[in-house]
């Protein structure tokens, strides 16, 4: 009888892609994936360690599945960034689980089938091979294009957990892209730790890659979402990005984390750009694409952020009026420089988070109100709130469509916006 496995994934879309790759690999060995962990012979937990909150979720999952594994006689394998960053936090919970760092996920099928003398399999940080999962159905296909990064941010452990940049081969990326489009994918998520650094090690760049994908001639409708990129490496691509955003098959969506609106804090974070350079970049993109959806990330409560620095961040948010801001309270990470700085009290972090979140929501609502009464063509990606459908507009803006007709999933339909919230539009189907 074929063995069954269950995967639970925490964290970013890159982690999701890793999980799909693991799934592909196990299915090649005739394992069956199940959606209920109680049915599994092997439970795989793909962890995230970007913040302490993410680690806590993985720890709770490991505790929960350890009890289940004991009852059912199942094995547990843990992978992801936390295995590299904080393995002993996990090991203390379940000493007989198998622990594999992200750089070694290609070895997981072999590891599962072996009798191990050592179940802590800790490799280096760098992943020096392509890890591109096959499309397995559904609306969205997550397409990783590289691993690692070129940054040295004092708050971030990614360089330690994922290593330096390794760009995947354009030919392999395009092959996977074409396969996904031809087999029914409607959304392609371009993902990595930092899309802006793609190709610097192989004499190409992100925009050349996207242009190469768009050259594929097909009558099938789809959208490409370009995932997060760092500002300082994206500056050099601004003119190419402006050109790419004119293509209707590319979401007018730009996720570029600023992290702080204060130059001194940016220096302390070792972010090699200034606030003015960031503002100029956003203004340059908006000069040609005023309807471009701009998402950013901001850390509040960084150790050297005083009241003046926080106010500068508030001013930047009000000035640029981002469509979406992910506000995160600073969390010290192992092996990072900022973890050794004198930390701010949690009460200060929480207060600043509340203040900024309120401002962000007010701006997001104002940005969304521009769409009231407008007609949009949206891709229905699945079920949303209250059983209604969830769709994505041309700029990746979330649209809740007042219909329960699940046959519309994976289809592009015309809607009219009737109401808005800070986080999504509410629309009715036309015709």
ZINORGI-V74667 format. One record per residue. N is the residue number from 0. RES is the residue in three letters. SS is DSSP state (h for helix, s for strand, l for the rest). PHI is phi as a letter, one per 40 degrees, with the letter a starting at -180 (NA if undefined). Layout:
# ZINORGI-V74667
N|RES|SS|PHI, N|RES|SS|PHI
This chain:
# ZINORGI-V74667
0|UNK|l|NA, 1|UNK|l|c, 2|UNK|l|c, 3|UNK|s|b, 4|UNK|s|b, 5|UNK|s|b, 6|UNK|s|b, 7|UNK|s|b, 8|UNK|s|b, 9|UNK|l|b, 10|UNK|l|g, 11|UNK|l|c, 12|UNK|h|c, 13|UNK|h|c, 14|UNK|h|c, 15|UNK|h|c, 16|UNK|h|c, 17|UNK|h|d, 18|UNK|h|c, 19|UNK|h|c, 20|UNK|h|c, 21|UNK|h|c, 22|UNK|h|d, 23|UNK|h|d, 24|UNK|h|c, 25|UNK|h|c, 26|UNK|h|c, 27|UNK|l|c, 28|UNK|l|c, 29|UNK|l|g, 30|UNK|l|c, 31|UNK|s|b, 32|UNK|s|c, 33|UNK|l|b, 34|UNK|l|c, 35|UNK|l|b, 36|UNK|h|c, 37|UNK|h|c, 38|UNK|h|c, 39|UNK|l|c, 40|UNK|l|c, 41|UNK|s|b, 42|UNK|s|b, 43|UNK|s|b, 44|UNK|s|b, 45|UNK|s|b, 46|UNK|s|c, 47|UNK|l|b, 48|UNK|l|b, 49|UNK|l|c, 50|UNK|l|a, 51|UNK|h|c, 52|UNK|h|d, 53|UNK|h|c, 54|UNK|h|c, 55|UNK|h|c, 56|UNK|h|c, 57|UNK|h|c, 58|UNK|h|c, 59|UNK|h|c, 60|UNK|h|c, 61|UNK|h|c, 62|UNK|h|c, 63|UNK|h|c, 64|UNK|h|c, 65|UNK|h|c, 66|UNK|h|c, 67|UNK|h|c, 68|UNK|h|c, 69|UNK|h|c, 70|UNK|h|c, 71|UNK|h|c, 72|UNK|l|g, 73|UNK|l|c, 74|UNK|s|b, 75|UNK|s|b, 76|UNK|s|b, 77|UNK|s|b, 78|UNK|s|b, 79|UNK|s|g, 80|UNK|h|c, 81|UNK|h|c, 82|UNK|h|c, 83|UNK|h|c, 84|UNK|h|c, 85|UNK|l|a, 86|UNK|h|c, 87|UNK|h|c, 88|UNK|h|c, 89|UNK|h|c, 90|UNK|h|d, 91|UNK|l|c, 92|UNK|l|c, 93|UNK|l|a, 94|UNK|l|c, 95|UNK|l|c, 96|UNK|l|c, 97|UNK|s|c, 98|UNK|s|b, 99|UNK|s|b, 100|UNK|l|c, 101|UNK|h|d, 102|UNK|h|c, 103|UNK|h|b, 104|UNK|h|c, 105|UNK|h|c, 106|UNK|h|c, 107|UNK|h|d, 108|UNK|h|d, 109|UNK|h|c, 110|UNK|h|c, 111|UNK|h|c, 112|UNK|l|c, 113|UNK|l|b, 114|UNK|l|c, 115|UNK|l|b, 116|UNK|l|c, 117|UNK|l|b, 118|UNK|l|c, 119|UNK|s|b, 120|UNK|s|b, 121|UNK|l|b, 122|UNK|l|c, 123|UNK|l|c, 124|UNK|l|c, 125|UNK|l|c, 126|UNK|l|b, 127|UNK|l|b, 128|UNK|l|a, 129|UNK|l|c, 130|UNK|l|b, 131|UNK|l|b, 132|UNK|l|c, 133|UNK|l|c, 134|UNK|l|c, 135|UNK|l|b, 136|UNK|l|h, 137|UNK|l|g, 138|UNK|l|c, 139|UNK|s|b, 140|UNK|s|b, 141|UNK|s|c, 142|UNK|s|b, 143|UNK|s|c, 144|UNK|l|b, 145|UNK|s|a, 146|UNK|s|b, 147|UNK|l|g, 148|UNK|s|a, 149|UNK|l|b, 150|UNK|l|c, 151|UNK|l|a, 152|UNK|l|c, 153|UNK|l|c, 154|UNK|l|c, 155|UNK|l|b, 156|UNK|l|b, 157|UNK|h|d, 158|UNK|h|c, 159|UNK|h|c, 160|UNK|h|c, 161|UNK|h|b, 162|UNK|l|g, 163|UNK|s|c, 164|UNK|l|c, 165|UNK|s|b, 166|UNK|s|c, 167|UNK|l|c, 168|UNK|l|c, 169|UNK|h|d, 170|UNK|h|c, 171|UNK|h|c, 172|UNK|h|c, 173|UNK|h|c, 174|UNK|h|c, 175|UNK|h|c, 176|UNK|h|c, 177|UNK|h|c, 178|UNK|h|d, 179|UNK|h|c, 180|UNK|h|c, 181|UNK|h|c, 182|UNK|l|b, 183|UNK|l|h, 184|UNK|l|c, 185|UNK|l|b, 186|UNK|s|b, 187|UNK|s|b, 188|UNK|s|c, 189|UNK|s|c, 190|UNK|s|b, 191|UNK|l|a, 192|UNK|l|c, 193|UNK|l|a, 194|UNK|h|c, 195|UNK|h|c, 196|UNK|h|c, 197|UNK|l|d, 198|UNK|l|g, 199|UNK|l|c, 200|UNK|l|c, 201|UNK|l|b, 202|UNK|l|g, 203|UNK|l|a, 204|UNK|l|a, 205|UNK|h|d, 206|UNK|h|c, 207|UNK|h|c, 208|UNK|h|c, 209|UNK|h|c, 210|UNK|h|c, 211|UNK|h|c, 212|UNK|h|c, 213|UNK|h|c, 214|UNK|l|c, 215|UNK|l|c, 216|UNK|l|c, 217|UNK|l|a, 218|UNK|l|c, 219|UNK|l|c, 220|UNK|l|c, 221|UNK|l|a, 222|UNK|s|b, 223|UNK|s|b, 224|UNK|s|b, 225|UNK|s|c, 226|UNK|l|c, 227|UNK|l|d, 228|UNK|l|b, 229|UNK|l|c, 230|UNK|h|c, 231|UNK|h|c, 232|UNK|h|c, 233|UNK|h|c, 234|UNK|h|d, 235|UNK|h|c, 236|UNK|h|b, 237|UNK|h|d, 238|UNK|h|c, 239|UNK|h|c, 240|UNK|h|c, 241|UNK|h|d, 242|UNK|h|c, 243|UNK|h|c, 244|UNK|l|c, 245|UNK|l|c, 246|UNK|l|c, 247|UNK|l|c, 248|UNK|l|c, 249|UNK|s|b, 250|UNK|l|d, 251|UNK|l|c, 252|UNK|s|b, 253|UNK|s|b, 254|UNK|s|b, 255|UNK|l|b, 256|UNK|l|c, 257|UNK|l|c, 258|UNK|s|g, 259|UNK|l|a, 260|UNK|l|b, 261|UNK|l|b, 262|UNK|h|c, 263|UNK|h|c, 264|UNK|h|c, 265|UNK|h|d, 266|UNK|h|c, 267|UNK|h|c, 268|UNK|l|c, 269|UNK|l|f, 270|UNK|l|c, 271|UNK|l|c, 272|UNK|l|a, 273|UNK|l|b, 274|UNK|h|c, 275|UNK|h|c, 276|UNK|h|c, 277|UNK|h|c, 278|UNK|h|c, 279|UNK|h|c, 280|UNK|h|c, 281|UNK|h|c, 282|UNK|h|c, 283|UNK|h|c, 284|UNK|h|c, 285|UNK|h|c, 286|UNK|h|c, 287|UNK|h|b, 288|UNK|l|b, 289|UNK|l|c, 290|UNK|l|c, 291|UNK|l|c, 292|UNK|s|c, 293|UNK|s|b, 294|UNK|s|b, 295|UNK|s|a, 296|UNK|s|b, 297|UNK|s|b, 298|UNK|s|c, 299|UNK|s|b, 300|UNK|l|g, 301|UNK|l|d, 302|UNK|l|d, 303|UNK|l|b, 304|UNK|l|c, 305|UNK|l|c, 306|UNK|h|c, 307|UNK|h|c, 308|UNK|h|c, 309|UNK|h|c, 310|UNK|h|c, 311|UNK|h|c, 312|UNK|h|c, 313|UNK|h|d, 314|UNK|h|c, 315|UNK|h|c, 316|UNK|h|c, 317|UNK|h|c, 318|UNK|h|c, 319|UNK|h|c, 320|UNK|l|f, 321|UNK|l|c, 322|UNK|l|c, 323|UNK|s|a, 324|UNK|s|b, 325|UNK|s|c, 326|UNK|s|c, 327|UNK|s|b, 328|UNK|s|c, 329|UNK|l|d, 330|UNK|l|b, 331|UNK|l|c, 332|UNK|l|b, 333|UNK|l|d, 334|UNK|l|g, 335|UNK|l|b, 336|UNK|h|c, 337|UNK|h|c, 338|UNK|h|c, 339|UNK|h|c, 340|UNK|l|c, 341|UNK|l|c, 342|UNK|l|c, 343|UNK|l|c, 344|UNK|l|c, 345|UNK|h|d, 346|UNK|h|c, 347|UNK|h|c, 348|UNK|h|d, 349|UNK|h|c, 350|UNK|h|c, 351|UNK|h|c, 352|UNK|h|c, 353|UNK|h|c, 354|UNK|h|c, 355|UNK|h|c, 356|UNK|h|c, 357|UNK|h|c, 358|UNK|h|c, 359|UNK|h|c, 360|UNK|h|c, 361|UNK|h|c, 362|UNK|h|c, 363|UNK|h|c, 364|UNK|h|c, 365|UNK|h|d, 366|UNK|h|c, 367|UNK|h|c, 368|UNK|h|c, 369|UNK|l|c, 370|UNK|l|c, 371|UNK|l|d, 372|UNK|l|g, 373|UNK|l|c, 374|UNK|s|c, 375|UNK|s|b, 376|UNK|s|c, 377|UNK|s|b, 378|UNK|s|c, 379|UNK|s|c, 380|UNK|s|b, 381|UNK|s|i, 382|UNK|s|c, 383|UNK|l|b, 384|UNK|h|c, 385|UNK|h|f, 386|UNK|h|g, 387|UNK|l|c, 388|UNK|s|c, 389|UNK|s|b, 390|UNK|s|b, 391|UNK|s|b, 392|UNK|l|c, 393|UNK|l|c, 394|UNK|l|b, 395|UNK|l|g, 396|UNK|l|c, 397|UNK|s|c, 398|UNK|s|b, 399|UNK|s|c, 400|UNK|s|b, 401|UNK|l|c, 402|UNK|l|a, 403|UNK|l|b, 404|UNK|l|c, 405|UNK|h|c, 406|UNK|h|c, 407|UNK|h|c, 408|UNK|l|c, 409|UNK|l|g, 410|UNK|l|b, 411|UNK|s|c, 412|UNK|s|b, 413|UNK|s|c, 414|UNK|s|b, 415|UNK|s|b, 416|UNK|s|c, 417|UNK|s|b, 418|UNK|s|a, 419|UNK|s|a, 420|UNK|l|b, 421|UNK|l|c, 422|UNK|l|b, 423|UNK|l|a, 424|UNK|s|c, 425|UNK|s|b, 426|UNK|s|b, 427|UNK|s|b, 428|UNK|s|c, 429|UNK|l|c, 430|UNK|l|f
